[in-house]
Amino acid sequence: MSQKQRIYLSVVSLFVVASAFFIPVLDTSAFFGGGGSGALTPFGGMVMAYVVCTCSSSILITIGPPTMGSFLVTPGTKLYANYNFMPGHWVLGLALPASLPCLVYAGTSCVNVGNGKPIVMMGTS
């Protein structure tokens, strides 16, 4: 690499790093479905059933009362405590308000077996 190329690369790199400080931080509340503390959906209860979503790389869990529903454990889910969310165990956490499909292989394609809200963080007992 010549001296001229090194100087050019240094100037461009310095410009890119310096410009990052002037880019405004965008509000992500619209993406996550709301603003402030209402952006995440709280849930909690005993796990009643689960399905491994082989096409969508997640696990669909059905949670019973007191706050029931279907939720997806994804690779991005932050787990706390015993890391056990099999049926019969209690869970408590926060999920995104959007619902995503649970896709399972069926022959040569994938089929939707249910929908659930992706879990952001979850504690288990």
N, C-alpha and C positions, 0 to 999 in steps of 0.2 A: 504494500500500500504506500503510495507516494505521500509526501508531506502535504501537498495540496488537498488530497482526499481526506487525510486525517483532520485537517483544519475544517473542511466542509462538514464532515461527520460530527465533529465537536460542536460546531455552531448549530447545526440542526438539532442535535441531542439536547443542547442547552435550551434552545427555543421550545422544544416539546415539553421538557420538564418545567420550565418557567411558565408556560402557558397553562399548565394544569392548575396553577394557583388562581387563575382568573376565570375558570369555567364555573358557572353557578351550579350548585347542588340542586338537582331537580327533586320536587316533592313526589314521593312514590306512593302516596296514599290513594291516588286514583287507580294505580295498578293493582293494589291489594284490596280494593273494594271499599274504601271509606277513609275517614280521617281520624287522627288522634287514637284514643284507646279502643275505639270500636272497630279497628281494622282486623283484629284477630277474633276468632270464635272460640270461647272456652268450652271444654267438654270434660266429662268425668263419669266413671261408672265401671261396672264389671264387663270385661270382654266376653261376649257371647259366642262369637264365631270369627273365623278368619279365612281368607282366600289368598293364595300366593298368585300374584299377577305376573305371569311369566313373560308376557310381551311388554308390559310397561314398567318392569323392574320395581315393583312395589308390593305391599301387602295390604289388602283391604280388611280392616277389622270392623266388626259390628259391636257397638258399645251399648249396654243396657242402661237402665235408670241409675242415677237421677238425671243426667244430661245425655240422652241417647242419640245415636246416629251412626252413620257409616263414615269412616275416616281412612286415609291412606298413609301408611308408614313408608316413606320414601328414603332414598339414600341420603337426603339432606336433613332428615329428622334428627334432632338432638335428643338423645335418650338419657334419662337420669335414673338413679336408684338401681333396681335389680335387673334392668334390661329385659324383663320378661313380660311380653304382652300376649301370651297364649290364653285361650279360654279359661275362665275361672279366676284370673288375676285382675286387680283393680288398676285403673290408669287415670291420669289427670293431666291435662295439657291445654295447648293452644293450637288452633288450626286456621288456615287461610279460609276465607269465605267462599272461594270458588270451588266447584265440584269437578273432579277429574275422573275419567273412566278407568276401570280395572280391566285390562285386556289379557286374555288367556289364549294360548295356542289351541286350535281346534283343527286338526288335519294339517292343511298347508297355509292356513291364515289365522288371524286373531279375531276373537269375538269379545264383545263387551259383556261382562258378567255382573256389573254393578258400578256405581259411582260413589266417590267419597271425597271429603275435603282433605287436602294434603296437610299433614301434621307438621308444625314448625318445631315444637318441643313437647316432650311427654315424659312424665315420671311414672314409674310402675311400682307395684308392691307385691 
